[in-house]
């Protein structure tokens, strides 16, 4: 009892409890059995191909293809991290609204990848543009660079579509 006669409340519990993370995707290897897990794997695969193809074209237009490289490398790394967090089961340990984070991540990457796809398509369309290079006029892209850029454009579109499908699935989970 305290000096005023009222009982003293017990001390607070030192063990802090947090609300459970909000996630509807499974953690661990079971993530790979879902459509979302499959799309993330496809995003990593096709995004890596975009990265490799653009780099192998020797980046003839760095102003356009620099953004494509930045987006493809960044999205590749963050998709690997995203999948790693789910595969390791860390989503159950971190208090966050994972459905919302999944939606925001895929929205941002979809918008960036769509822009990268458009820039890669613009680079490819400049194949027949003639440049004056000290006494000779040559095409901006050689035939080999053109072929590589066509493949990079196709894979950038496929990767963008994969991110769009992941975005749709994330929206359904976030707003049931």
C-alpha positions as CSV (number, residue, x, y, z in Angstrom):
1,X,0.0,0.0,0.0
2,X,1.1,3.5,-0.7
3,X,1.0,6.5,1.7
4,X,-2.5,7.4,0.4
5,X,-3.9,3.9,1.0
6,X,-4.2,2.9,-2.6
7,X,-2.5,-0.3,-3.8
8,X,0.7,0.0,-5.8
9,X,0.4,-1.4,-9.3
10,X,2.8,-4.2,-10.2
11,X,5.9,-3.2,-12.2
12,X,5.5,-3.6,-15.9
13,X,6.6,-6.8,-17.6
14,X,10.2,-6.4,-18.9
15,X,9.4,-8.7,-21.8
16,X,8.1,-6.4,-24.6
17,X,5.5,-8.0,-26.8
18,X,5.1,-6.9,-30.4
19,X,2.1,-7.6,-32.6
20,X,2.6,-10.4,-35.1
21,X,3.9,-9.4,-38.6
22,X,1.1,-9.1,-41.1
23,X,2.0,-11.4,-44.0
24,X,-0.1,-13.9,-46.0
25,X,2.8,-15.4,-47.9
26,X,4.4,-18.5,-46.4
27,X,7.9,-18.2,-45.0
28,X,10.7,-20.6,-45.8
29,X,11.0,-22.8,-48.9
30,X,7.2,-22.9,-49.2
31,X,7.3,-19.4,-50.7
32,X,8.6,-21.1,-53.9
33,X,5.3,-23.0,-54.2
34,X,3.3,-19.8,-54.6
35,X,2.7,-17.7,-57.7
36,X,4.4,-14.8,-56.0
37,X,7.5,-16.8,-55.3
38,X,7.6,-18.1,-58.8
39,X,7.3,-14.6,-60.2
40,X,10.1,-13.3,-58.0
41,X,12.4,-16.1,-59.3
42,X,11.5,-15.2,-62.8
43,X,12.2,-11.5,-62.1
44,X,15.6,-12.4,-60.8
45,X,16.3,-14.7,-63.9
46,X,15.1,-12.3,-66.6
47,X,16.4,-9.2,-64.8
48,X,19.8,-10.8,-64.7
49,X,19.6,-11.5,-68.4
50,X,18.7,-7.9,-69.1
51,X,21.7,-6.8,-67.0
52,X,24.1,-9.2,-68.9
53,X,22.7,-8.4,-72.3
54,X,23.0,-4.6,-71.9
55,X,26.5,-4.9,-70.4
56,X,27.6,-7.2,-73.3
57,X,26.4,-4.6,-75.9
58,X,29.3,-2.3,-74.6
59,X,26.6,0.3,-73.7
60,X,26.8,2.4,-77.0
61,X,24.4,5.0,-75.6
62,X,25.3,5.5,-71.9
63,X,22.8,8.2,-71.4
64,X,19.9,5.8,-72.2
65,X,21.4,2.5,-71.2
66,X,22.9,3.7,-68.0
67,X,19.4,3.9,-66.5
68,X,18.6,0.5,-67.8
69,X,21.8,-0.9,-66.1
70,X,21.0,0.9,-62.9
71,X,17.4,-0.4,-62.7
72,X,18.3,-4.0,-63.7
73,X,21.2,-4.3,-61.3
74,X,19.3,-2.6,-58.4
75,X,16.1,-4.6,-59.0
76,X,18.2,-7.8,-59.3
77,X,19.9,-7.2,-55.9
78,X,16.7,-6.1,-54.1
79,X,14.7,-9.1,-55.5
80,X,17.4,-11.4,-54.3
81,X,17.2,-9.8,-50.8
82,X,13.4,-9.9,-50.9
83,X,13.4,-13.6,-51.7
84,X,16.2,-14.3,-49.2
85,X,14.1,-12.6,-46.4
86,X,11.2,-14.9,-47.2
87,X,13.3,-18.1,-47.7
88,X,15.2,-17.5,-44.4
89,X,12.0,-17.0,-42.5
90,X,13.0,-13.5,-41.3
91,X,9.5,-12.2,-42.2
92,X,8.2,-13.9,-39.1
93,X,10.8,-12.1,-36.9
94,X,10.4,-8.6,-38.2
95,X,7.3,-6.6,-37.2
96,X,6.1,-5.1,-40.4
97,X,3.1,-5.1,-42.7
98,X,4.8,-7.3,-45.3
99,X,1.8,-7.3,-47.6
100,X,2.1,-3.5,-47.9
101,X,5.9,-3.6,-48.3
102,X,5.5,-6.2,-51.0
103,X,3.0,-4.0,-52.8
104,X,5.1,-0.8,-52.5
105,X,8.3,-2.6,-53.6
106,X,6.7,-4.2,-56.7
107,X,5.0,-0.9,-57.6
108,X,8.3,1.1,-57.5
109,X,10.3,-1.5,-59.4
110,X,7.5,-1.9,-62.0
111,X,7.5,1.8,-62.7
112,X,11.3,1.9,-62.9
113,X,11.5,-1.2,-65.1
114,X,8.8,0.1,-67.4
115,X,10.9,3.2,-67.9
116,X,14.0,1.1,-68.4
117,X,12.2,-1.0,-71.0
118,X,11.1,2.1,-72.9
119,X,14.7,3.4,-72.9
120,X,16.1,0.1,-74.1
121,X,13.5,0.0,-76.9
122,X,14.4,3.6,-77.8
123,X,18.1,2.6,-77.9
124,X,17.3,-0.4,-80.2
125,X,15.2,1.8,-82.5
126,X,18.2,4.0,-83.2
127,X,19.9,1.2,-85.1
128,X,19.9,2.9,-88.4
129,X,20.9,6.3,-87.1
130,X,24.0,7.4,-88.9
131,X,26.8,9.0,-87.0
132,X,29.7,11.0,-88.4
133,X,32.9,9.5,-87.0
134,X,35.9,11.4,-88.4
135,X,35.7,10.9,-92.2
136,X,33.2,8.0,-92.3
137,X,29.5,7.7,-91.6
138,X,28.6,4.6,-89.7
139,X,25.5,3.3,-87.9
140,X,25.1,4.0,-84.3
141,X,24.8,0.3,-83.4
142,X,26.6,-2.4,-85.1
143,X,24.6,-5.5,-86.2
144,X,25.9,-7.4,-83.2
145,X,25.0,-4.6,-80.8
146,X,21.6,-4.3,-82.5
147,X,20.8,-8.0,-82.0
148,X,21.9,-7.9,-78.4
149,X,19.8,-4.8,-77.8
150,X,16.7,-6.5,-79.4
151,X,17.2,-9.4,-76.9
152,X,17.6,-7.0,-74.0
153,X,14.5,-5.2,-75.0
154,X,12.5,-8.4,-75.2
155,X,13.7,-9.6,-71.8
156,X,13.2,-6.1,-70.3
157,X,9.6,-6.3,-71.4
158,X,9.2,-9.8,-70.0
159,X,10.8,-8.7,-66.7
160,X,8.4,-5.7,-66.6
161,X,5.5,-8.1,-67.1
162,X,6.7,-10.3,-64.3
163,X,6.9,-7.3,-61.9
164,X,3.4,-6.2,-63.1
165,X,2.0,-9.7,-62.2
166,X,3.8,-9.6,-58.8
167,X,2.3,-6.1,-58.3
168,X,-1.2,-7.4,-59.1
169,X,-0.8,-10.3,-56.7
170,X,0.6,-8.0,-54.0
171,X,-2.3,-5.7,-54.4
172,X,-4.8,-8.6,-53.9
173,X,-3.0,-9.6,-50.7
174,X,-2.7,-6.1,-49.4
175,X,-6.4,-5.1,-50.2
176,X,-8.4,-8.3,-49.9
